């Protein structure tokens, strides 16, 4: 009964093996944490760069679309109220 309550999953036969298991386990956990951190940094950097590229592309597309709708940059209208244009007099109207 006493044996089953003290069994924690570590082999109790050899103290050197126990120490080696603890050291290797600690190194494996530490390596996993370090590699996970660097993987997170690399993945985060890739996401930020791709997000910036997409945002720049959308901005450029919207700017170009705005220029394409008008065809030209907006002109300022004259302040005097003058309307410029051409006209042609049509002769031979049937109703007059």
N, C-alpha and C positions, 0 to 999 in steps of 0.2 A: 503494500500500500504506500509506503513511504517512497518507494522508487517511482511510482507513477505520478506522484505529486511533484517531484523534483525534475522530471523529464521535460525539458523546454525545447527540444529539437536539436540541441547541440550534443554531439557525441561526447560522452564523459570519459572515454577510455584513455585518451592521450592529451595532456595539457598543451603540448606543442601543436598538435593538430587543431585544437580549439583556438589557440592564438592565431594560427595561420588562417583559419576560417574567418575569424573576426577581422583580421587585417585585409584579406582579399575582399571580403564583403564591404568593408569601409571604402576601399579603393574603387570598387565597382560602383558603389552609390555615388561617390565623389565624381568619378569620371562621367557618369550619367548626368549629373547635375551640370557639370561644366559643358559637356557636349550639347545638352538641351538648351542651355543659355545661349551658346553660339548659334545653334540652329534657329532659335527664336530671333536673335539679332539679324541673322542673314535673311530669314523669311520676312521680318518686318521691314528691312531695307528694300527688298524686292517689291513688296506691296507699296511702299511709299514712292518708289521711283515709277512704278507702273501707274499709280494714281496721279502723279504729277504729269506724266506723259498724256494720260487720257484727259485730264483737266485742261492741259494746254491745247490739245487737239480740238476739244469741244469749244473752247474759247475762240480758237482760230476759225473753226467752221462757222460759228455764230457771227463773227466779225465779217467773214467773207460773204455769208448769206445776206447780211444787212446791206452790204455794198451792192450785191447783185440785184436786190429788189428795186433799188432806185436807179441803178445804172450809172449814176454819177453822184458826186458829193452834192449835198443840198445847196441850192443857190439862194442868195439873199434877194428878196423881192424889192423893187424900187419903192421908196417911201412916198412918191408923188401921186400914186394912184393911177399911173399911166399903164395901159395895157398895150403891149406891142404885138403886132401881127400883120398878116397880109389878107387882102380880100380881093375878090373878083366880082365884077358887075356882070350879071347874067341878063342878057337881052332876049327878048322873044318869049316872055312868059305868056302862056296861053290864057291865064285867068285875068290878066289886066287889060 
